[in-house]
Amino acid sequence: MSVVQLTLPMFIGTILNWLLFGTLLVQIYLYFMAFPKDAIWWKRIVILILVLELVETFSNIRDMAHAFGDGWGDPDALDNVGWAWFSVPVMGAVISFVCQAFYSWRIHVISKSWWFAALVMLVTTVQLAAGIWTGAQICKAGKFSLLQTHNLTPTALWLSTTTFADLLIVGGTIYYLRRSTDPDFTSAKTNSLVSRLIMLVAQTGVLCMMFALVDLFLFVKYKGTNYHLSLCIELSKIYSNCILVIFNSRAHIGHQCNPTDSYTSVDISNSLFRTRAPSTGPIEIGVSVSSDARSDITDDKRRRRDTNPSMV
């Protein structure tokens, strides 16, 4: 295996991992700002995801510092898996399990049925076990160059069951949401909101599926290389960001400007489905306006009043 095949995918995966981690932090900040009165267990899910992602991210950074720092130029050091057995398959399987379990609960709430949600939970439990098995086999192999020969079965099982769980989630959510809306009994606004939610779930679910499928293809196709790590390292971040997108989809960020005020307000309001604990009112962020701008506004109002006396 050449140095490029070892290091370049690791470098790309790490850069994408940190970019998605930054996106996740922004989404978490928006969530706690917009929904401070959400149900406590919703907040615990978000905090749990943040803690898991911190562990995964800094475990990955430890390996990258070794590969591109003190181990640079040493082929054995570059081929050493380090903590990748833990940060990639184990943490990836745990985080995707948390996200898919949440989706399973949402399907149960929508469908009022246990059997389909139980099927999703069964599949995601299998992917969790396969992810832990994959990590154990990677730790046993010890070298990236030996992964495809010592770890093909557990990795293929992990990624395929992850993809299958995403497929069930997307299909089940779309089916049950569509079944719950009837133009004869629900308003056009409700149908529009449901359609928006269907589109959101489909987009996030398909994104997770595509990442897992392409990762599996690279792992099986290009044996003896690290090409699959360019996607596998940040796989957990895809799931974390997707579930925060679902959480924050209830918020609408709007821009309002009132010429009579000396500030511009930005509000975040609940526009989809409320949780049992209602959210707070709009959040206003004051942005000061210079005296020249206020003078221009006043002059403009005076001109309009002079040309149209009815405005007085």
C-alpha positions, 0 to 999 in steps of 0.5 A, a space after each residue: 500500500 502506498 503512502 498516499 493510499 494510507 494517508 490521503 483518505 485519513 486526511 480528507 475524512 478528518 477535515 470533513 469530520 471537523 467541518 461537520 462537528 462545527 456544523 453540529 455545534 451551531 445546530 446544538 446552540 440554535 436548538 437550546 436557544 430556540 427550545 429552552 422548554 422542550 421536554 427534558 429527555 429531548 435535551 438529554 438526547 442532544 447532550 448525549 449526542 454532543 458528548 459522544 461526538 466529543 469523544 469520537 472527535 478527539 479520539 480521531 484527532 489523537 490518531 491523526 496527530 500520531 499519523 501526521 506528526 510523530 509517526 510521519 515517515 514511518 510506514 509501520 506508524 502510518 499503518 497502525 490503526 491506533 484508536 480508530 477501532 474505537 472512534 470509527 466503528 464503535 462510536 459510529 455504531 453507538 451514535 447511529 443507534 441513538 439516532 435510529 432509536 429516536 426515529 423508531 420512537 417517532 414512527 411509533 408515535 405517528 403510526 400508533 403501532 409497535 411492530 414496525 418500530 420494533 423492526 427498526 429497533 431490531 435492525 439497529 440493534 444488529 448494526 450496533 452489535 456488528 459495529 462493536 464486533 467490527 471494532 474488536 476485529 480492527 483492534 485484533 488486526 492492528 494494521 489498516 492494510 489487514 482490515 479487508 482480509 481480517 474484517 470483511 464480514 463484520 464491517 459489511 454486516 455493520 454498514 449493510 444493516 445501518 443502511 437497511 435501518 435507514 431505509 426502513 426509517 425513510 419508508 416507514 415515516 413517509 408511509 405513515 405520515 402520508 396515511 395520516 393526512 386526508 384532504 377531506 379531514 385535514 387542512 391544507 396548512 396541515 398537509 403542507 407541514 406534513 409534506 415538508 416533514 416528509 421531504 425533510 425525513 426523506 432527504 436526511 435518511 437518504 443522505 445517511 443511506 448514501 454515505 453508508 452504501 458508498 463507504 461499504 462499496 469503497 471498503 469491499 472494492 478497494 482492498 488494501 487501501 484506506 479509501 473507505 476512511 474518507 467517508 467512514 471517519 465522519 459517518 457518525 457526524 452525518 447521523 448527528 447532524 441529521 437528527 439535529 436538523 429534525 429537532 430544529 426543523 420546528 424553528 423558523 428563522 425570519 428577518 424583520 425590519 421596522 423603520 420606526 425602531 432603532 434595531 433590527 429583530 431576528 426571531 426564531 419561532 415554532 413553525 412545525 410541531 410543538 413538543 408537549 412542553 411549549 417553546 418560549 416566544 420569539 428571541 430578539 437580537 438587537 442590532 444597533 442602527 447608526 444615527 445617520 440611518 435613523 435620520 434617513 428613515 425620518 427624512 423618508 417618512 417626512 417626504 412620504 407624509 408631504 406627498 400623501 397627506 392621508 398618511 398623517 
